[in-house]
Amino acid sequence: AKDFLLSVQDANIKGIVPGDKNRRTGIRMNVGKEFMDRIKVGFNTNYIQSNYSVYNDQAMSDFFTSQGTGGNDGLMDLIINTAPHIPLTSYKDFNNSKYGQFNNYYNFYGYNPYWAVDNWRSEGKNESLLTSFDVNVKATNWLSFTYRAAGTFNFNTTQNFSRGEQASAYQQSTGSSNSSVPDDVSEGSYRSSRLSSEFFANFNKKFLNNDLGVNFIAGTYVRQTEVKDQQSSISNLVVPDLYSISNKAGEVIGTASRSKSRLFSYYGSLNLNYKGWANLELTGRSEQVSVLA
C-alpha cells in the first residue's frame, strides 16, 4: 500500500570456520498517513535479532599469550604448523581419531585445529529495536508545527567458554609445548537505550509586497542515554561441560558499570531576505547536559 510497508528478513549464515553459524532475523514496518492535507503522521519500527555460535579466536590467542608460547595469531598458526603431507582433514573426529586426539596429536607445536575450533567458543544473542514517530501540523500556509520521538534499544548477551583438556603424563614427558588447557566460562550482558524527543515550529512568510521574506524556526530537543554492562567469569568448573557461572570452584570475577545522561537543548534560527540580494541570518542553541564535570 502507498502508506504502509512491511518487510521480513531471515538469513542463516554459515561461516568459513567449521561449526560457525549466525542466524539473523528482522522485521520492519513503516506507516504513514495524511489527513485533510494539513496533518501528516508517520511511524517506523525495525527489530533485528541475531543468534550466533562462533569460534573464539581471541580467547585462544589470549591463552597462548599467557603461556608465553607461539600461536598468538590464532587458528592460522595451527594450520601453518601442519606439514604439507599430513592429512589434516582426517582429524575432524578428534575424539576418535588416533592421531587427532588432544594427548596423541602428532604435532608438538600446536593443537589440532578441529579441536581448537570446538574448544574455544562464543555464543550469544544480539537484539536491536529502532522506532520513531513524527507528526507534522500545517496550521496555516506560513506556520507549521513538527513533533518527533525516537528510541533505539540494544540488548546483547554472550557466553564464552573453553571446554579444557588435561595433558597426560605421557604428553608432558615427550617435551611437547601443548600444555593443559583449563576449562572456564565467562558471561556478559549489555543493555543500552537512547530516547529522544523534539518539537519545533516553522514560520515562513513574506511582507512588504513580498519584498521581505522571514523564515523563523524555534524548537527544543531532549535526549536520554542509558547503558548497563555486566561481565563475570570463572575457571576450573566443578561439573565438566556445564558452562554456567553457578558451576564454580572458586570466586567469581566480575565487573559492572551503569551510566545515564540527559541532554536538554533549545534552539532558534532567523533568516531575513530582502528582494533576493540582502540576507541576514541569526542562529543560536543552548544545551544542558546532566553528567559530571
ABEGO torsion letter per residue (X at the ends): XAABBBBBBBBBBBBABBGBBBBBBBBBBBBBBBBGGABBBBBBBBBBBBBBBBBBAAAAAAAAAAAGBBGAAEAAAAAAABBAABBAAAAABAAABAAABAAABABAAEBBAAAAAAABBBBBBBBBBBBBBBBBBBABAABBBBBBBBBBBBBBBBBBBBAEBBBBAAAAAAGBABBBBBBBBBBBBBBBBBBBBBBBBBBBBBBGGGABBBBBBBBBBBBBBBBBBBBBBBBGBABBGBBBAABBABBBBBBBBBBBBBBBBBBBBBBBBBGGABBBBBBBBBBBBBBBX
